């Protein structure tokens, strides 16, 4: 992914999947294309109990360069 949207969400009432889907909805509204890849801080995935997972077509992976509560979301390179 060469281009993406950096989204911040530290709302403790929402789960990780819901946060990813909110970021994906915003990305789609802004750029007119549904994202399919999202990087989050590794600690956020550990809280979820997975190394990676899918949230309605968006693959969520860990990325050490992403700060906690941030989501680097976009379309994967082919």
N, C-alpha and C positions, 0 to 999 in steps of 0.2 A: 504494500500500500504506500504509494508516494504522496497521496493527498488525503487529508481527512479533517474531521472536526474534533476539536478538543472540548469535551463536555465535562462540567463539574456538577456533582450531586452528592452532598453529604447528609441527606435526609435519612436519619436513622430509622424512620418508620417504614421505609421502603426496602424491599429486598433487592438483591443484585439484578435479578432478571427484570424486574420492573424498571429499574434505573436504566438498564441497557435499552429496553424497549422505548422509554421516553427519549433517550438520546437518538435512537434510530428514527423515531417519528419526527424529531426536530430536523435531523439530517435530510430526511426525505422532503419535508416541507421547504427547506432552504435550497436544496440542490436538485430536486425533482427525480431523484433516483434512490431506491431503497439500498441501504448499506448491507454488507454481508460479513463484515469483520470488525471486531472491536478488541482493543488491547486495554487491559486494566492492570493495576499493581498486583503482584503475586499474592500479597496478603489478602486481597479482596476475594480471590479464588479459594484460598485456604479457608476463609470464613464460610464459603459456600460448600466446601467439602469436595471440590473437583479440581482437576488440573486445567480442564477446559470444558466448555459445554456450549450448547446451542440455545438461543433464545429466539424462537420464531424465525428461523432462517439466518440469524446473525451468529456467527461463530465467535465465541468469547475466549480469548487467550491471555496469558500473562505476558507482561512486558515490563522489564526492570526499569526502563526509562520513564514509565508513566507513574506519576505521583498518586498516592492514595486518594480515593474519591474522585479521580479523574478518569475519563473514558476517551480513548483515541479511536474514533469510529469512522469507517469509510468503506470503500469498495476494494476488495483484494485484487492485486495484479494477477493477470493470467499467466 
